[in-house]
Amino acid sequence: MQNMIRSMARFSAAMTLFGFQQFQNVLEAFADSADNLKTRQSLDAVTDALASELGDETKPAYDSMVRLSNQVVDRTFDTLKKARPGRKKAEARDSADEAAGTSEPGAAAKAEEVELAAD
């Protein structure tokens, strides 16, 4: 039993420090999309590995927590976008592209222009 508790304590310490390290990486790499992608992939890989170890009783709670955290992040960013005075047109275009599900810059605006021209 003592060794099991030691293992759990080591795991908790490692996960906490890993979380801080990844948070620091995100802050440092915020502007660099290559580093940002690498950090996101690392976090996703560890998260997937941990989630795959969850039991059937715990999985619904995990899924619920993920949905809630995604909603909080989405609403926070939506609020920040709306609250920024003098928002640039490019940011609005990027949001439209994201909503349209495309990574091509200005694709949503181009599609709207094509639809207007067709009418």
C-alpha positions, 0 to 999 in steps of 0.5 A, spaced: 500 500 500 505 504 501 508 503 494 502 505 491 501 511 495 508 513 493 506 512 485 500 516 486 504 522 489 509 521 484 504 521 478 501 527 481 507 531 482 509 529 474 502 531 472 502 538 475 509 539 473 508 537 466 502 542 466 506 548 468 511 546 463 506 546 457 502 552 460 509 555 459 510 553 452 504 555 450 505 562 453 512 562 450 510 559 443 503 563 442 506 567 436 510 561 433 505 557 430 510 551 429 511 551 436 504 552 438 502 546 434 507 541 437 505 543 444 498 542 442 500 535 439 503 533 445 498 535 450 493 532 446 497 525 446 498 525 453 490 527 454 488 521 450 493 516 453 490 518 460 483 518 458 484 511 455 485 509 462 479 511 465 474 506 467 467 506 464 464 509 470 469 515 470 468 516 462 462 520 462 464 525 467 470 526 463 466 527 457 462 532 461 468 536 463 471 536 456 464 539 454 464 544 459 471 546 459 470 547 451 464 551 452 468 556 457 474 557 452 469 558 446 465 563 450 471 567 453 474 568 446 467 570 443 466 575 449 473 577 448 473 578 440 466 582 441 469 586 447 475 589 443 474 596 440 476 597 433 476 590 431 480 589 425 476 587 419 482 581 418 480 578 425 472 578 423 474 575 416 478 569 420 472 568 425 468 567 418 473 562 415 473 558 422 466 558 422 466 556 415 470 550 417 476 552 412 483 554 413 484 558 407 484 566 409 478 570 406 475 563 403 468 565 407 468 572 404 470 570 397 464 564 398 459 570 400 462 574 394 460 568 389 453 567 392 452 575 391 454 575 384 450 569 383 444 572 385 
